[in-house]
Amino acid sequence: MQVFHRSTALSATFDDTNLVSLAGLVPAMLLAASTGLGELANRWLTLPGYFGANAGLKVTALVAGMLAGADSIDDMALLRHGGMKKLFVGTYAPSTLGSFLRAFTFGHVRQLDAVAWRWLVHVAQVSPIVTGIDDYALVDIDDTIKEVHGYQKQGSGYGYSGVRGLNALIGIVSTTVSAPIIIGARLRKGAAGSPRGAGKFVGDILATVRRLRSKTASGLVLLRADSAFYGHAVVAAAHRAGAKVSITARMDPAVKRAIAAIGDDAWTTIEYTDAIRDEATGKWISSAEVAEIPFTAFSSRRLSERIEGRLVVRRIPELNPFEGTGQATLFDTHRFHAFFTTSTLDTVTADKTHRQHAIIEQINADLKDSALAHLPSGRFNANAAWLVLATIAFNLSRAVGTLTGTDLSKARSGTIRRKLIQIPARISTSARKIILHLPASWPWETGWTALFAAACGPPRTAPI
């Protein structure tokens, strides 16, 4: 592609007050409004004085900016170009939104959490973002370090990653037919260990899952996590909420003894990296095998706190065995990966399901490629509020994708932004109606039109 005209025949000027570059925000924010995001913020946020005025408009402005690609407070200026004020109320200056965030305390962040889960329940009623959750819900938790620079960031420190940052604890839920949505997020100090506060967090997100399911739902709810969360607080919280667990076990002496007790004939070959299926027998030819053995977790605790389940173990040959001096290692021919589960899934299915826990890394990457590219404030609670708002924007983009009726229902935030949000439009009026003139032959016109029709329907706000 090349420019049709010579450069000397071209000119440019920023003077059109009827152009916008983010026409996709119209159906997206109509959806947010019809599901009560602004009303919920007005009801539940109790910031003092000037800062609490029009809290709903300020929250929706921040979410709109994030949906459009803003990853810092200054980026919120993109809401104030061209004809945006003809389409939206509450296009605040970045300085106003920054002051709003800096007014947050820990209690206000928890109030924003309440807004987030209540709004998520509302939006799930009008868009298929959690289809199948009554039958099978997969809940994943993980933490990630968001790197920051400078010593003025409150709470920043060096955690397990070795970089200076803040620690974000994320919880997601997915089903067999719907892509993950975020059901909880907590910002913690950078030096915080992964399991810090995880028990309370698990209780909160599983309560949100319960609210997203119908009252008669009886399907499996499975909590998955890596070994950093293998502890009594997390497993007990899941147990109290009626969920099963699938958590990687640390190789402590009890786990090693259980693995050593597995018989040689108990191992089953599974589909794994470089596996080949034998066409004659239908069996997998693979180097990976799985087995299971009954296991009581936290056996050092009192009887009432011990949890019965299974230890599912995957083993693969050790290609580079370590031969040290002195006593030989217990496992000298295989590498073992064990996880503790209380589900009734068969051994092979349980192993395959547990490995899919890695899906949460895609959500972490998506957030860091969007609003969480920066933690924009020096104040910890402002950044904590920013994280919660980023999760709302993520879930809104997921809802937007599902309403298109296309394959965008599982698309990343960046794809939704590029195809549905960042669409230029010219504003005109006729008979007191606003008309958006969009580019002809837009490749994703069908999906955008379906989204617009769904979002512009009658309000379907659930009780707040």
C-alpha positions in Angstrom: 0.0 0.0 0.0 1.2 3.5 -0.8 -0.3 7.0 -0.6 -2.3 7.8 -3.7 -1.4 11.5 -3.8 2.0 13.2 -3.7 2.9 14.6 -0.3 2.8 18.1 -1.7 -0.9 17.6 -2.5 -1.8 16.7 1.1 -2.6 18.7 4.2 -3.9 17.9 7.7 -5.7 19.9 10.3 -7.5 19.0 13.6 -10.7 21.0 13.2 -13.7 18.7 12.9 -16.0 18.8 16.0 -18.3 16.0 14.6 -15.7 13.2 14.3 -15.0 10.6 16.9 -12.5 7.7 16.8 -14.2 5.5 19.3 -17.7 4.9 18.0 -17.7 1.4 19.5 -17.9 3.0 23.0 -21.6 3.9 22.2 -23.0 0.3 22.4 -20.4 -0.7 25.0 -21.4 2.0 27.4 -25.1 1.6 26.7 -24.6 -2.0 27.8 -22.8 -0.8 30.9 -25.6 1.7 31.7 -28.4 -0.8 31.0 -26.9 -3.3 33.5 -26.6 -0.6 36.2 -22.8 0.0 36.5 -23.2 3.8 37.2 -26.2 3.3 39.5 -24.3 0.6 41.5 -21.3 2.9 41.9 -23.6 5.8 43.0 -25.2 3.5 45.6 -22.2 1.7 47.0 -19.3 4.2 46.8 -19.2 6.6 49.8 -16.2 8.8 49.0 -16.4 12.1 50.9 -17.5 15.5 49.6 -16.4 16.6 46.1 -14.7 13.3 45.4 -17.9 11.3 45.9 -20.0 13.5 43.7 -21.1 11.8 40.5 -19.2 8.6 41.4 -21.1 6.6 38.8 -20.1 8.9 36.0 -16.5 8.9 37.1 -16.4 5.1 37.4 -18.0 4.6 33.9 -15.6 7.2 32.5 -12.6 5.3 33.8 -14.0 2.0 32.5 -14.7 3.6 29.1 -11.2 4.9 28.8 -9.7 1.5 29.7 -12.0 -0.1 27.2 -10.7 2.3 24.5 -7.1 1.5 25.3 -6.1 3.9 28.2 -3.4 2.5 30.5 -2.7 5.7 32.5 -4.6 8.6 33.9 -3.3 11.0 31.3 -4.7 8.6 28.6 -8.2 9.4 29.8 -7.9 12.6 27.6 -8.9 10.4 24.6 -12.5 10.7 25.9 -12.5 14.5 25.2 -11.8 14.7 21.5 -14.0 15.7 18.6 -17.7 15.1 19.1 -17.4 12.9 22.2 -19.3 15.4 24.3 -22.2 15.1 21.9 -22.4 11.4 22.6 -21.5 11.1 26.3 -22.1 12.8 29.6 -19.2 12.8 32.1 -16.2 13.1 29.8 -14.0 14.3 32.7 -10.6 15.7 32.5 -7.8 13.3 33.5 -6.9 15.5 36.5 -10.4 15.1 37.9 -10.3 11.3 37.4 -6.9 11.2 39.0 -8.1 13.1 42.1 -11.1 10.7 42.3 -8.8 7.7 42.4 -6.4 9.2 44.9 -9.4 9.7 47.3 -9.9 6.0 47.6 -9.1 4.3 50.9 -9.0 0.5 51.6 -12.7 0.6 52.5 -13.6 2.3 49.3 -11.7 -0.3 47.3 -13.8 -3.0 49.0 -16.9 -1.0 48.1 -15.7 -1.0 44.5 -15.3 -4.7 44.7 -18.9 -5.0 45.7 -19.9 -2.8 42.7 -17.9 -5.1 40.4 -19.4 -8.4 41.5 -23.0 -7.0 41.6 -22.6 -5.5 38.1 -21.1 -8.8 36.9 -24.2 -10.7 38.0 -26.4 -8.1 36.1 -24.4 -8.3 32.9 -24.4 -12.1 33.0 -28.2 -12.0 32.8 -28.2 -10.2 29.5 -25.1 -11.6 27.8 -23.9 -15.2 27.5 -20.6 -14.7 29.3 -21.0 -17.6 31.7 -23.0 -20.1 29.6 -22.8 -23.5 31.2 -21.8 -22.4 34.6 -24.7 -24.3 36.2 -23.3 -27.6 34.9 -19.5 -27.1 35.2 -17.6 -24.1 36.6 -13.8 -24.0 36.6 -12.4 -21.4 39.0 -8.7 -20.5 38.8 -6.6 -18.3 41.1 -3.1 -16.9 40.6 -1.0 -13.9 41.4 1.2 -11.9 39.2 3.8 -9.2 39.7 3.2 -5.9 37.9 6.6 -4.2 37.7 6.8 -0.6 38.8 9.7 1.9 38.8 10.7 4.3 41.4 10.4 4.3 45.2 7.4 6.6 45.4 4.9 3.8 44.6 3.4 2.9 48.0 3.6 -0.8 48.7 6.1 -1.6 46.0 8.8 -4.2 46.8 10.7 -7.2 45.6 8.7 -10.4 45.5 9.3 -13.9 44.2 9.9 -12.7 40.7 12.9 -10.6 41.7 11.6 -7.4 40.2 10.2 -4.4 42.0 6.5 -4.3 41.7 3.0 -4.8 43.2 1.3 -8.1 43.6 -2.1 -8.6 42.0 -4.2 -11.7 43.0 -6.6 -12.6 40.3 -9.6 -15.0 40.2 -11.4 -16.2 37.1 -14.2 -18.5 36.1 -14.7 -20.4 32.9 -16.9 -23.2 31.6 -16.7 -25.8 28.8 -18.3 -23.3 26.4 -17.5 -19.8 27.6 -14.2 -18.0 27.9 -12.8 -16.8 31.3 -14.2 -13.8 33.0 -12.6 -12.1 36.1 -14.6 -12.6 39.3 -12.2 -11.0 41.7 -8.9 -9.1 42.1 -6.8 -7.9 45.0 -3.8 -5.6 44.9 -1.1 -6.5 47.5 2.3 -5.3 48.4 5.0 -6.3 46.1 6.8 -8.4 48.8 3.6 -10.3 49.7 3.7 -14.1 49.4 1.3 -15.7 47.0 -0.9 -17.3 49.7 -1.3 -14.1 51.8 -5.1 -13.5 52.2 -5.9 -16.2 49.6 -8.3 -18.0 51.9 -10.5 -15.0 52.3 -10.2 -14.2 48.6 -11.3 -17.8 47.6 -14.3 -17.4 49.8 -15.3 -14.2 48.1 -14.9 -15.4 44.5 -16.7 -18.6 45.2 -19.6 -16.5 46.6 -19.6 -14.6 43.3 -19.7 -17.9 41.4 -22.7 -19.0 43.5 -24.5 -15.8 42.6 -23.8 -16.3 38.9 -25.3 -19.8 39.1 -29.0 -20.5 39.4 -30.4 -21.5 42.7 -31.0 -25.1 41.5 -27.5 -25.5 40.0 -25.8 -28.8 41.1 -22.9 -29.1 38.7 -19.2 -29.3 39.7 -17.4 -26.2 40.8 -13.6 -26.9 40.7 -11.0 -24.6 42.1 -7.6 -24.9 40.5 -4.3 -23.4 41.7 -0.6 -23.9 41.7 1.6 -25.1 44.6 1.9 -21.6 46.0 -1.7 -21.9 47.2 -1.4 -25.4 48.6 -2.4 -24.7 52.1 -5.2 -25.3 54.6 -6.7 -21.9 54.3 -7.4 -22.1 50.6 -8.6 -25.7 50.6 -10.8 -25.2 53.7 -12.4 -22.1 52.1 -13.2 -24.0 49.0 -14.6 -26.9 51.1 -16.8 -24.6 53.1 -18.2 -23.1 49.9 -19.0 -26.5 48.5 -16.4 -26.5 45.8 -13.9 -29.2 44.9 -10.2 -28.4 44.6 -7.3 -29.3 42.2 -4.2 -27.8 43.6 -0.6 -28.6 42.8 1.1 -30.2 45.9 4.5 -29.3 47.1 7.0 -32.2 47.2 7.0 -32.5 51.0 7.9 -35.8 52.7 4.2 -36.9 52.9 3.7 -36.4 49.2 7.0 -38.3 48.4 5.9 -41.2 50.5 2.6 -41.4 48.7 4.2 -41.3 45.3 6.6 -44.1 46.4 3.6 -46.2 47.4 2.1 -46.2 43.9 2.5 -49.6 42.2 4.3 -50.1 38.9 1.1 -51.4 37.3 -1.0 -48.4 38.3 0.4 -46.0 35.7 -1.7 -45.1 32.6 -0.2 -43.5 29.5 -1.7 -40.2 28.5 -1.8 -37.7 25.7 1.1 -35.3 26.3 3.8 -33.4 24.5 5.0 -35.4 21.4 2.4 -38.2 22.1 1.2 -40.4 19.1 -2.0 -42.4 19.0 -1.6 -46.1 17.9 -4.2 -46.5 15.1 -4.4 -50.2 15.6 -5.0 -50.2 19.4 -6.3 -46.7 19.9 -3.8 -46.2 22.8 -1.4 -43.4 23.3 2.3 -43.9 22.7 3.7 -41.3 25.1 6.4 -40.9 27.7 4.0 -39.4 30.2 1.9 -41.5 32.6 -0.5 -40.8 35.4 -1.6 -42.6 38.5 -3.5 -41.8 41.7 -3.5 -42.8 45.3 -5.8 -41.8 48.3 -4.3 -39.0 50.2 -5.1 -37.0 53.4 -4.0 -33.4 53.1 -2.7 -31.5 56.2 -2.3 -34.7 58.3 -0.3 -32.8 60.8 -3.3 -30.7 61.8 -6.1 -31.8 64.2 -8.5 -34.5 62.9 -11.3 -32.0 62.1 -9.0 -30.0 59.9 -7.7 -32.8 57.8 -9.1 -33.1 54.3 -9.6 -36.4 52.4 -8.9 -36.6 48.7 -6.6 -38.1 46.1 -3.1 -37.4 45.0 -3.0 -37.5 41.2 0.6 -37.9 39.9 2.0 -37.4 36.4 5.5 -38.7 35.7 7.8 -38.3 32.7 11.3 -39.7 32.2 14.1 -37.7 33.6 16.2 -37.0 30.5 19.1 -35.4 32.4 19.3 -37.3 35.7 21.4 -35.7 38.4 23.9 -38.0 40.0 25.2 -36.5 43.2 27.4 -37.9 45.9 26.1 -39.7 48.9 22.7 -41.2 49.2 20.8 -41.6 45.9 17.6 -39.6 45.4 14.2 -41.2 45.9 13.1 -40.5 42.3 16.1 -41.1 40.0 14.4 -42.1 36.7 11.3 -39.8 36.5 10.2 -36.3 37.2 6.9 -36.2 39.1 4.2 -33.6 39.2 1.5 -34.2 41.8 -1.7 -32.4 42.6 -4.2 -32.8 45.4 -7.9 -33.1 44.3 -11.2 -33.7 46.0 -13.1 -34.1 42.7 -14.6 -37.4 41.4 -13.1 -36.9 37.9 -11.3 -40.0 36.6 -7.5 -40.0 36.8 -6.8 -39.0 33.2 -9.5 -36.4 33.0 -8.4 -34.9 36.3 -4.9 -34.5 35.1 -5.9 -33.0 31.8 -8.3 -30.6 33.6 -5.6 -29.6 36.1 -3.1 -28.7 33.3 -5.7 -26.3 31.8 -5.2 -24.1 34.9 -2.5 -22.4 32.7 -5.4 -20.5 31.0 -5.2 -17.9 33.8 -1.8 -16.8 32.4 -3.6 -15.6 29.3 -5.8 -13.4 31.5 -2.8 -11.9 33.3 -1.1 -11.2 29.9 -4.4 -9.6 28.6 -4.6 -7.3 31.5 -1.0 -6.3 31.2 -1.5 -5.6 27.5 -4.5 -3.3 28.3 -5.3 -1.2 31.4 -2.8 -2.9 33.6 0.1 -1.9 31.4 0.8 0.6 34.2 -0.3 1.2 37.8 -0.6 4.9 37.3 -0.6 6.4 40.8 1.9 6.7 43.6 -0.9 5.8 46.1 -1.5 2.2 46.8 -5.3 2.4 47.2 -5.6 4.4 43.9 -3.8 1.6 42.2 -6.0 -1.0 43.9 -9.1 0.8 42.6 -7.4 0.9 39.1 -7.0 -2.8 39.2 -10.7 -3.4 40.1 -11.8 -1.0 37.3 -9.5 -2.8 34.9 -11.3 -6.1 35.7 -14.7 -4.4 35.0 -13.4 -3.2 31.7 -12.1 -6.7 30.8 -15.5 -8.2 31.6 -17.3 -5.5 29.7 -15.1 -6.2 26.6 -16.0 -10.0 27.0 -19.7 -9.2 27.2 -19.3 -6.9 24.1 -17.7 -9.8 22.2 -20.4 -12.3 23.1 -23.2 -10.0 21.9 -21.7 -9.8 18.4 -22.8 -13.4 17.6 -19.4 -14.0 16.1 -16.2 -15.7 17.0 -15.2 -12.6 19.0 -16.9 -14.1 22.1 -13.5 -15.5 23.2 -11.3 -12.7 21.7 -8.6 -10.8 23.7 -9.3 -7.3 24.8 -7.0 -5.9 22.2 -8.9 -7.6 19.4 -12.2 -6.3 20.7 -10.7 -2.9 20.9 -9.4 -3.0 17.4 -12.4 -4.5 15.7 -15.4 -3.1 17.7 -14.3 -0.1 19.8 -11.8 2.0 17.8 -14.1 2.7 14.9 -14.1 6.2 13.5 -17.5 7.9 12.9 -18.9 11.2 11.8 -21.8 12.6 13.9 -24.9 14.2 12.2 -28.3 15.1 13.4 -31.7 14.7 11.7 -35.1 15.2 13.2 -33.5 15.5 16.7 -31.8 12.1 16.2 -28.1 11.5 16.3 -26.8 9.5 13.4 -23.3 7.8 13.4 -21.9 7.5 9.9 -19.4 4.6 10.1 -16.8 3.5 7.5 -18.2 1.6 4.5 -17.0 -1.9 4.1 -15.9 -2.2 7.7 -14.7 -5.9 7.9 -16.6 -6.5 11.2 -19.8 -4.6 10.4 -22.0 -7.6 11.0 -20.8 -8.1 14.5 -20.9 -4.4 15.4 -24.4 -4.1 14.1 -25.5 -7.1 16.2 -23.9 -5.5 19.3 -25.5 -2.2 18.6 -28.9 -3.7 18.3 -28.5 -5.7 21.5 -27.1 -2.7 23.5 -29.8 -0.3 22.3 -32.7 -2.5 23.3 -34.9 -1.7 26.3 -33.1 -1.4 29.6 -32.9 -4.8 31.5 -31.4 -3.7 34.7 -31.5 -6.2 37.6 -32.3 -4.9 41.1 -29.3 -3.2 42.7 
